[in-house]
């Protein structure tokens, strides 16, 4: 099911169905995981649970339950009514809940990394096949939007989640940008980073090349600054982690630190200039995002510290009427769900990051999980994570598989230790 769903991503997109497929898959597979845990050995052998639910997955489950409680409390505080509470709870089931369900699926069901990696590479192949049509569209007179699916009647964050596009025009520069199967271009860029991360794990060079090429194309065609940062940081940093245990790497770091006493001022100026140029590349977008964040922070601090406002609010003209609580996961959480929701995401994410960092430092197994966590962190700094999980689900399943691998390793070490303790003394 997972393999076919990934490979058929473009087919689902052409029907405007991707926003429906993600949550449906999450609850179906999550329900299957719960069933195999409950029935244990009564389930047929090839579907049995791979073990108990790992602690980090319990962390995600509890965190997302707390998120739901914060949502209800915010709605009660602001008397938003039963209808709005039900609507928001359904939104939680299609968004935040997926952050717990997909890691549970990966941790419990007998799913192999290699299957998901190959599926992503096959998706990359179809992206490359369709790319010439998409890239040529604005220059041969094709329309931006093809159609909006009737599935929008189900409800969601907006019609763009059910729409099919060839491309879109950037309102600032009036040049074309491509979003592929994502609702908008910056998100497509980070999906491209995920595509590259998966492809780098593929053992077959042909499939690896296609996956990497598709991911890089998505990043470049989306014209997203965050995508370019992610392509460099999320691929290189995990592969640098084993240097932590190398003495010569620490000596090199010490030498570089000492050189900062001479070059620090010059380097600081260059970094400041780069950051300025980076923000100036899309100055209007940067201004709107920063203003939204400031308004969200001030209103959270002054009006609803613990449980937030319960929902996003329409923004003023200065932010082009963008909703307050959007375009940033952390400021959005503070505004909508207060400190309770903020820590409901922060705690499991920091825990997951620590596990990925530790395992990536020990060997190659942790590279993909660490890259995925870094993408999630990057995404949270410029987007609302909960409304984009429906396309990030393969990455979340990998985090669940990684949690299972770590749990199995810990259990094996304990069993080995117990066996040694029971072994007779050779003396």
Kinemage of the C-alpha trace (Angstrom):
@kinemage 1
@onewidth
@group {chain A} dominant
@subgroup {mainchain}
@vectorlist {calphas} color= white
{ca unk a 1} P 0.000 0.000 0.000
{ca unk a 2} L 2.722 2.477 0.908
{ca unk a 3} L 4.815 1.659 -2.155
{ca unk a 4} L 1.889 2.011 -4.567
{ca unk a 5} L 0.708 5.244 -2.944
{ca unk a 6} L 4.114 6.881 -3.381
{ca unk a 7} L 4.541 5.680 -6.968
{ca unk a 8} L 1.027 6.897 -7.888
{ca unk a 9} L 1.560 10.378 -6.402
{ca unk a 10} L 1.254 12.099 -9.788
{ca unk a 11} L -1.928 10.148 -10.609
{ca unk a 12} L -3.539 11.236 -7.344
{ca unk a 13} L -2.386 14.805 -7.979
{ca unk a 14} L -3.953 14.869 -11.433
{ca unk a 15} L -7.296 14.099 -9.740
{ca unk a 16} L -6.693 16.678 -6.986
{ca unk a 17} L -6.837 13.867 -4.436
{ca unk a 18} L -3.498 14.049 -2.613
{ca unk a 19} L -4.898 15.959 0.367
{ca unk a 20} L -7.466 13.169 0.834
{ca unk a 21} L -5.081 10.253 0.252
{ca unk a 22} L -2.607 11.202 3.013
{ca unk a 23} L -5.031 11.263 5.982
{ca unk a 24} L -6.993 8.238 4.720
{ca unk a 25} L -3.776 6.235 4.408
{ca unk a 26} L -2.652 7.375 7.876
{ca unk a 27} L -5.823 6.226 9.631
{ca unk a 28} L -6.116 2.976 7.668
{ca unk a 29} L -2.511 1.973 8.310
{ca unk a 30} L -2.600 3.319 11.865
{ca unk a 31} L -5.687 1.205 12.514
{ca unk a 32} L -3.916 -1.818 11.050
{ca unk a 33} L -0.948 -1.179 13.362
{ca unk a 34} L -3.287 -1.037 16.361
{ca unk a 35} L -4.981 -4.281 15.291
{ca unk a 36} L -1.763 -6.264 14.877
{ca unk a 37} L -0.566 -5.005 18.250
{ca unk a 38} L -3.828 -6.070 19.876
{ca unk a 39} L -4.139 -9.520 18.287
{ca unk a 40} L -0.419 -10.349 18.495
{ca unk a 41} L 0.378 -13.925 17.381
{ca unk a 42} L -3.184 -14.419 16.083
{ca unk a 43} L -2.256 -12.283 13.067
{ca unk a 44} L -0.722 -14.017 10.064
{ca unk a 45} L 3.056 -14.172 10.331
{ca unk a 46} L 3.998 -11.663 7.614
{ca unk a 47} L 1.780 -8.954 9.161
{ca unk a 48} L 2.658 -9.345 12.841
{ca unk a 49} L 3.925 -6.390 14.822
{ca unk a 50} L 7.693 -6.034 14.736
{ca unk a 51} L 7.730 -5.317 18.468
{ca unk a 52} L 6.363 -2.972 21.108
{ca unk a 53} L 5.762 0.696 20.345
{ca unk a 54} L 9.135 2.507 20.818
{ca unk a 55} L 9.326 5.297 23.446
{ca unk a 56} L 9.839 8.089 20.884
{ca unk a 57} L 6.674 7.022 19.045
{ca unk a 58} L 4.791 7.174 22.350
{ca unk a 59} L 6.241 10.686 22.655
{ca unk a 60} L 4.684 11.680 19.319
{ca unk a 61} L 1.352 10.067 20.232
{ca unk a 62} L 1.140 11.835 23.605
{ca unk a 63} L 2.302 15.116 22.075
{ca unk a 64} L -0.430 15.079 19.443
{ca unk a 65} L -3.075 14.139 22.037
{ca unk a 66} L -1.967 17.162 24.071
{ca unk a 67} L -2.265 19.205 20.862
{ca unk a 68} L -5.912 18.154 20.567
{ca unk a 69} L -6.574 19.016 24.215
{ca unk a 70} L -5.004 22.466 23.688
{ca unk a 71} L -7.263 22.952 20.662
{ca unk a 72} L -10.388 22.153 22.700
{ca unk a 73} L -9.269 24.395 25.565
{ca unk a 74} L -8.636 27.304 23.193
{ca unk a 75} L -12.078 26.896 21.640
{ca unk a 76} L -13.679 26.864 25.094
{ca unk a 77} L -11.745 29.953 26.225
{ca unk a 78} L -12.880 31.949 23.202
{ca unk a 79} L -16.406 30.427 23.019
{ca unk a 80} L -15.974 29.397 19.374
{ca unk a 81} L -18.929 27.053 19.499
{ca unk a 82} L -19.539 23.357 18.929
{ca unk a 83} L -19.591 23.587 15.120
{ca unk a 84} L -16.177 25.267 14.955
{ca unk a 85} L -14.752 22.848 17.550
{ca unk a 86} L -15.862 19.821 15.506
{ca unk a 87} L -14.458 21.370 12.335
{ca unk a 88} L -11.117 22.097 14.005
{ca unk a 89} L -10.984 18.591 15.503
{ca unk a 90} L -11.424 17.112 12.012
{ca unk a 91} L -8.595 19.399 10.915
{ca unk a 92} L -6.450 17.950 13.717
{ca unk a 93} L -7.277 14.434 12.498
{ca unk a 94} L -6.106 15.386 8.982
{ca unk a 95} L -3.014 17.246 10.168
{ca unk a 96} L -1.358 16.987 13.572
{ca unk a 97} L -2.573 13.417 14.154
{ca unk a 98} L -0.549 12.253 11.144
{ca unk a 99} L 2.672 13.202 12.976
{ca unk a 100} L 1.890 10.367 15.398
{ca unk a 101} L 0.175 7.870 13.094
{ca unk a 102} L 2.853 7.519 10.423
{ca unk a 103} L 5.748 6.957 12.878
{ca unk a 104} L 3.519 4.357 14.581
{ca unk a 105} L 2.991 2.645 11.204
{ca unk a 106} L 6.721 2.585 10.489
{ca unk a 107} L 7.605 1.319 13.956
{ca unk a 108} L 5.001 -1.464 14.219
{ca unk a 109} L 4.300 -2.806 10.732
{ca unk a 110} L 6.929 -4.881 8.867
{ca unk a 111} L 7.917 -2.151 6.404
{ca unk a 112} L 11.428 -1.999 4.950
{ca unk a 113} L 13.371 1.173 4.269
{ca unk a 114} L 14.446 -0.123 0.879
{ca unk a 115} L 10.833 -0.319 -0.334
{ca unk a 116} L 10.144 3.335 0.467
{ca unk a 117} L 13.487 4.459 -0.989
{ca unk a 118} L 12.816 2.676 -4.292
{ca unk a 119} L 9.276 4.071 -4.405
{ca unk a 120} L 10.606 7.617 -4.024
{ca unk a 121} L 13.065 7.030 -6.860
{ca unk a 122} L 10.266 5.731 -9.095
{ca unk a 123} L 8.289 8.865 -8.230
{ca unk a 124} L 11.373 10.832 -9.270
{ca unk a 125} L 11.347 9.045 -12.619
{ca unk a 126} L 7.768 10.162 -13.286
{ca unk a 127} L 8.658 13.707 -12.226
{ca unk a 128} L 11.448 13.771 -14.818
{ca unk a 129} L 9.117 12.371 -17.502
{ca unk a 130} L 6.519 15.097 -16.852
{ca unk a 131} L 9.071 17.888 -16.352
{ca unk a 132} L 9.385 18.933 -20.047
{ca unk a 133} L 5.622 19.567 -20.235
{ca unk a 134} L 5.601 21.540 -16.985
{ca unk a 135} L 8.686 23.601 -17.828
{ca unk a 136} L 7.436 24.450 -21.325
{ca unk a 137} L 3.900 25.367 -20.185
{ca unk a 138} L 4.399 29.108 -19.474
{ca unk a 139} L 6.256 29.633 -22.750
{ca unk a 140} L 3.720 27.959 -25.042
{ca unk a 141} L 0.659 29.720 -23.667
{ca unk a 142} L -0.722 27.067 -21.326
{ca unk a 143} L -2.762 28.269 -18.323
{ca unk a 144} L -1.395 28.299 -14.774
{ca unk a 145} L -4.201 26.241 -13.235
{ca unk a 146} L -5.767 23.296 -15.035
{ca unk a 147} L -8.748 22.734 -12.713
{ca unk a 148} L -9.867 22.406 -9.100
{ca unk a 149} L -11.124 18.993 -8.047
{ca unk a 150} L -14.693 18.541 -6.746
{ca unk a 151} L -13.032 16.848 -3.763
{ca unk a 152} L -12.607 20.360 -2.307
{ca unk a 153} L -16.148 19.839 -0.965
{ca unk a 154} L -14.567 17.585 1.685
{ca unk a 155} L -12.970 20.674 3.197
{ca unk a 156} L -9.373 21.694 3.777
{ca unk a 157} L -7.055 24.674 4.275
{ca unk a 158} L -7.843 26.092 0.814
{ca unk a 159} L -8.715 25.313 -2.822
{ca unk a 160} L -5.017 25.154 -3.798
{ca unk a 161} L -4.799 21.794 -2.015
{ca unk a 162} L -7.278 20.357 -4.513
{ca unk a 163} L -6.080 22.234 -7.598
{ca unk a 164} L -3.881 20.990 -10.441
{ca unk a 165} L -1.299 23.430 -11.826
{ca unk a 166} L 1.176 23.556 -14.669
{ca unk a 167} L 2.999 26.441 -12.946
{ca unk a 168} L 2.327 29.728 -11.143
{ca unk a 169} L 3.567 33.270 -11.684
{ca unk a 170} L 5.543 34.909 -8.888
{ca unk a 171} L 3.586 38.118 -8.098
{ca unk a 172} L 6.787 39.946 -7.127
{ca unk a 173} L 8.803 39.335 -10.314
{ca unk a 174} L 6.057 37.984 -12.606
{ca unk a 175} L 8.265 35.058 -13.590
{ca unk a 176} L 7.079 31.421 -13.604
{ca unk a 177} L 7.679 29.112 -10.657
{ca unk a 178} L 6.839 25.431 -10.532
{ca unk a 179} L 5.241 23.611 -7.612
{ca unk a 180} L 4.991 20.116 -9.129
{ca unk a 181} L 2.564 18.130 -6.936
{ca unk a 182} L 2.760 20.483 -3.922
{ca unk a 183} L 0.237 23.272 -3.214
{ca unk a 184} L 2.939 25.954 -3.618
{ca unk a 185} L 6.549 26.335 -4.692
{ca unk a 186} L 8.507 26.665 -1.375
{ca unk a 187} L 6.944 23.451 -0.107
{ca unk a 188} L 7.791 21.739 -3.408
{ca unk a 189} L 11.432 22.712 -2.861
{ca unk a 190} L 11.584 20.975 0.531
{ca unk a 191} L 9.835 17.944 -0.940
{ca unk a 192} L 12.665 18.005 -3.458
{ca unk a 193} L 15.167 17.922 -0.593
{ca unk a 194} L 13.359 14.880 0.838
{ca unk a 195} L 13.486 13.302 -2.623
{ca unk a 196} L 17.276 13.767 -2.737
{ca unk a 197} L 17.706 12.377 0.787
{ca unk a 198} L 15.781 9.221 -0.103
{ca unk a 199} L 17.597 8.800 -3.419
{ca unk a 200} L 21.014 8.978 -1.760
{ca unk a 201} L 20.054 5.809 0.169
{ca unk a 202} L 19.305 3.868 -3.050
{ca unk a 203} L 21.858 1.154 -3.868
{ca unk a 204} L 21.006 0.957 -7.582
{ca unk a 205} L 22.935 3.797 -9.287
{ca unk a 206} L 20.358 4.197 -12.071
{ca unk a 207} L 17.483 4.758 -9.671
{ca unk a 208} L 19.665 6.930 -7.437
{ca unk a 209} L 20.547 9.217 -10.348
{ca unk a 210} L 16.905 9.626 -11.337
{ca unk a 211} L 15.846 10.354 -7.757
{ca unk a 212} L 18.584 12.923 -7.172
{ca unk a 213} L 17.965 14.611 -10.545
{ca unk a 214} L 14.234 14.894 -9.827
{ca unk a 215} L 14.839 16.346 -6.370
{ca unk a 216} L 17.348 18.930 -7.615
{ca unk a 217} L 14.966 19.906 -10.428
{ca unk a 218} L 12.154 20.488 -7.927
{ca unk a 219} L 14.415 22.693 -5.803
{ca unk a 220} L 15.716 24.795 -8.687
{ca unk a 221} L 12.406 25.145 -10.552
{ca unk a 222} L 10.571 26.209 -7.387
{ca unk a 223} L 13.056 29.109 -6.967
{ca unk a 224} L 12.926 28.722 -3.196
{ca unk a 225} L 15.712 30.043 -0.968
{ca unk a 226} L 14.850 27.577 1.772
{ca unk a 227} L 15.128 24.696 -0.681
{ca unk a 228} L 18.672 25.675 -1.634
{ca unk a 229} L 19.669 25.874 2.031
{ca unk a 230} L 18.090 22.484 2.679
{ca unk a 231} L 19.812 20.848 -0.297
{ca unk a 232} L 23.222 21.764 1.113
{ca unk a 233} L 22.615 21.488 4.857
{ca unk a 234} L 20.393 18.391 4.987
{ca unk a 235} L 22.629 16.295 2.754
{ca unk a 236} L 26.079 17.307 4.044
{ca unk a 237} L 25.507 17.701 7.811
{ca unk a 238} L 24.352 14.084 8.444
{ca unk a 239} L 27.422 12.781 6.612
{ca unk a 240} L 29.688 14.986 8.736
{ca unk a 241} L 28.338 13.672 12.047
{ca unk a 242} L 30.773 10.690 12.361
{ca unk a 243} L 33.607 13.232 12.574
{ca unk a 244} L 32.505 13.905 16.156
{ca unk a 245} L 34.325 10.729 17.178
{ca unk a 246} L 37.495 11.553 15.213
{ca unk a 247} L 40.340 13.227 17.093
{ca unk a 248} L 41.785 14.913 14.011
{ca unk a 249} L 38.434 16.575 13.302
{ca unk a 250} L 38.486 18.210 16.734
{ca unk a 251} L 42.022 19.468 16.111
{ca unk a 252} L 40.946 20.986 12.798
{ca unk a 253} L 37.980 22.613 14.543
{ca unk a 254} L 40.298 24.016 17.219
{ca unk a 255} L 42.527 25.482 14.499
{ca unk a 256} L 39.572 27.056 12.730
{ca unk a 257} L 38.312 28.506 16.009
{ca unk a 258} L 41.701 30.067 16.686
{ca unk a 259} L 41.772 31.588 13.202
{ca unk a 260} L 38.508 33.400 13.934
{ca unk a 261} L 40.427 35.796 16.172
{ca unk a 262} L 42.042 37.101 13.000
{ca unk a 263} L 39.302 36.550 10.416
{ca unk a 264} L 36.242 36.827 12.670
{ca unk a 265} L 35.390 40.446 11.851
{ca unk a 266} L 35.717 39.986 8.105
{ca unk a 267} L 33.795 36.710 8.194
{ca unk a 268} L 31.006 38.289 10.249
{ca unk a 269} L 30.595 41.067 7.685
{ca unk a 270} L 30.409 38.555 4.848
{ca unk a 271} L 27.813 36.450 6.656
{ca unk a 272} L 25.745 39.550 7.418
{ca unk a 273} L 25.924 40.604 3.766
{ca unk a 274} L 24.891 37.104 2.648
{ca unk a 275} L 21.915 37.056 5.031
{ca unk a 276} L 20.864 40.488 3.773
{ca unk a 277} L 21.084 39.376 0.157
{ca unk a 278} L 19.229 36.160 1.020
{ca unk a 279} L 16.333 38.086 2.533
{ca unk a 280} L 16.433 40.703 -0.193
{ca unk a 281} L 15.997 38.078 -2.907
{ca unk a 282} L 12.290 38.058 -2.015
{ca unk a 283} L 11.988 41.188 0.093
{ca unk a 284} L 8.174 41.400 0.007
{ca unk a 285} L 7.800 37.799 1.155
{ca unk a 286} L 10.316 38.341 3.966
{ca unk a 287} L 8.515 41.511 5.119
{ca unk a 288} L 5.108 39.821 5.208
{ca unk a 289} L 6.436 36.781 7.088
{ca unk a 290} L 8.278 38.881 9.691
{ca unk a 291} L 5.221 41.087 10.255
{ca unk a 292} L 2.957 38.046 10.652
{ca unk a 293} L 5.346 36.578 13.210
{ca unk a 294} L 5.511 39.822 15.183
{ca unk a 295} L 1.716 40.199 15.279
{ca unk a 296} L 1.251 36.540 16.271
{ca unk a 297} L 3.807 36.832 19.073
{ca unk a 298} L 2.374 40.080 20.468
{ca unk a 299} L -1.212 38.840 20.433
{ca unk a 300} L -0.232 35.491 21.969
{ca unk a 301} L 1.711 37.226 24.748
{ca unk a 302} L -1.042 39.730 25.535
{ca unk a 303} L -4.207 37.693 24.948
{ca unk a 304} L -3.814 33.899 25.181
{ca unk a 305} L -0.645 32.538 26.751
{ca unk a 306} L -1.542 28.949 27.654
{ca unk a 307} L -4.046 27.694 25.061
{ca unk a 308} L -3.927 30.301 22.319
{ca unk a 309} L -6.805 31.673 20.253
{ca unk a 310} L -8.087 28.300 19.041
{ca unk a 311} L -7.868 29.193 15.347
{ca unk a 312} L -6.072 31.522 12.935
{ca unk a 313} L -7.425 35.068 12.513
{ca unk a 314} L -7.640 37.196 9.349
{ca unk a 315} L -4.628 39.465 8.983
{ca unk a 316} L -4.632 43.207 8.184
{ca unk a 317} L -3.702 44.881 4.902
{ca unk a 318} L -0.057 45.259 5.972
{ca unk a 319} L 0.368 41.466 5.694
{ca unk a 320} L -1.717 41.255 2.503
{ca unk a 321} L -4.603 39.750 4.523
{ca unk a 322} L -2.616 36.572 5.242
{ca unk a 323} L -4.034 34.761 8.320
{ca unk a 324} L -2.328 35.500 11.633
{ca unk a 325} L -0.835 32.210 12.804
{ca unk a 326} L 0.190 31.078 9.327
{ca unk a 327} L 3.575 30.885 7.538
{ca unk a 328} L 5.468 29.746 10.649
{ca unk a 329} L 4.791 26.625 12.695
{ca unk a 330} L 6.145 27.904 16.011
{ca unk a 331} L 4.566 31.370 15.996
{ca unk a 332} L 1.423 29.739 14.633
{ca unk a 333} L 1.349 27.284 17.528
{ca unk a 334} L 1.787 30.072 20.069
{ca unk a 335} L -1.047 32.068 18.503
{ca unk a 336} L -3.478 29.177 17.932
{ca unk a 337} L -2.636 26.711 20.744
{ca unk a 338} L -0.458 28.694 23.169
{ca unk a 339} L 2.456 27.333 25.173
{ca unk a 340} L 0.676 23.987 25.567
{ca unk a 341} L 0.638 23.318 21.835
{ca unk a 342} L 4.122 24.760 21.413
{ca unk a 343} L 5.663 22.246 23.817
{ca unk a 344} L 3.442 19.419 22.516
{ca unk a 345} L 5.446 19.634 19.272
{ca unk a 346} L 8.780 20.815 20.676
{ca unk a 347} L 9.342 17.923 23.107
{ca unk a 348} L 8.944 14.977 20.663
{ca unk a 349} L 10.758 16.878 17.890
{ca unk a 350} L 13.782 17.612 20.105
{ca unk a 351} L 13.738 13.984 21.295
{ca unk a 352} L 13.589 12.709 17.703
{ca unk a 353} L 16.400 15.079 16.680
{ca unk a 354} L 18.626 13.912 19.539
{ca unk a 355} L 18.129 10.258 18.546
{ca unk a 356} L 18.911 11.046 14.900
{ca unk a 357} L 22.025 13.059 15.798
{ca unk a 358} L 23.340 10.292 18.045
{ca unk a 359} L 22.751 7.545 15.482
{ca unk a 360} L 24.121 9.596 12.565
{ca unk a 361} L 27.315 10.136 14.559
{ca unk a 362} L 27.656 6.356 14.980
{ca unk a 363} L 27.120 5.347 11.353
{ca unk a 364} L 25.221 5.573 8.059
{ca unk a 365} L 21.914 4.305 9.472
{ca unk a 366} L 21.155 7.694 11.020
{ca unk a 367} L 21.820 9.805 7.919
{ca unk a 368} L 18.355 9.650 6.385
{ca unk a 369} L 16.460 10.177 9.695
{ca unk a 370} L 18.677 13.153 10.577
{ca unk a 371} L 18.217 14.692 7.131
{ca unk a 372} L 14.451 14.242 7.464
{ca unk a 373} L 14.376 15.880 10.904
{ca unk a 374} L 16.399 18.799 9.539
{ca unk a 375} L 13.887 19.224 6.697
{ca unk a 376} L 11.018 19.214 9.208
{ca unk a 377} L 12.771 21.894 11.275
{ca unk a 378} L 13.411 24.003 8.155
{ca unk a 379} L 9.815 23.561 7.054
{ca unk a 380} L 8.540 24.648 10.462
{ca unk a 381} L 10.442 27.939 10.150
{ca unk a 382} L 8.599 29.065 7.031
{ca unk a 383} L 5.426 26.997 6.758
{ca unk a 384} L 2.658 25.470 8.872
{ca unk a 385} L 3.762 21.887 9.399
{ca unk a 386} L 0.354 20.440 10.188
{ca unk a 387} L -1.195 21.318 6.795
{ca unk a 388} L 1.702 19.784 4.866
{ca unk a 389} L 2.128 16.459 6.643
{ca unk a 390} L -0.103 14.794 4.032
{ca unk a 391} L 2.836 14.931 1.577
{ca unk a 392} L 5.636 14.362 4.107
{ca unk a 393} L 4.285 11.007 5.256
{ca unk a 394} L 6.991 8.774 3.661
{ca unk a 395} L 9.577 10.678 5.703
{ca unk a 396} L 7.554 10.161 8.886
{ca unk a 397} L 7.293 6.430 8.222
{ca unk a 398} L 11.110 6.347 7.957
{ca unk a 399} L 11.323 7.987 11.401
{ca unk a 400} L 9.127 5.185 12.745
{ca unk a 401} L 11.303 2.530 11.090
{ca unk a 402} L 14.381 4.177 12.610
{ca unk a 403} L 12.757 4.140 16.054
{ca unk a 404} L 12.109 0.410 15.614
{ca unk a 405} L 15.740 -0.181 14.560
{ca unk a 406} L 17.030 1.622 17.643
{ca unk a 407} L 14.599 -0.270 19.904
{ca unk a 408} L 15.682 -3.612 18.392
{ca unk a 409} L 19.327 -2.706 18.914
{ca unk a 410} L 18.699 -1.818 22.553
{ca unk a 411} L 16.773 -5.065 23.132
{ca unk a 412} L 19.567 -7.100 21.529
{ca unk a 413} L 22.174 -5.459 23.762
{ca unk a 414} L 20.101 -6.169 26.876
{ca unk a 415} L 19.627 -9.801 25.854
{ca unk a 416} L 23.347 -10.165 25.196
{ca unk a 417} L 24.167 -8.599 28.559
{ca unk a 418} L 21.734 -10.916 30.353
{ca unk a 419} L 23.183 -13.952 28.576
{ca unk a 420} L 26.694 -13.002 29.606
{ca unk a 421} L 25.572 -12.533 33.195
{ca unk a 422} L 24.091 -16.047 33.231
{ca unk a 423} L 27.106 -17.669 31.539
{ca unk a 424} L 29.381 -19.658 33.886
{ca unk a 425} L 32.709 -18.105 34.868
{ca unk a 426} L 35.448 -19.737 32.701
{ca unk a 427} L 37.814 -19.578 35.665
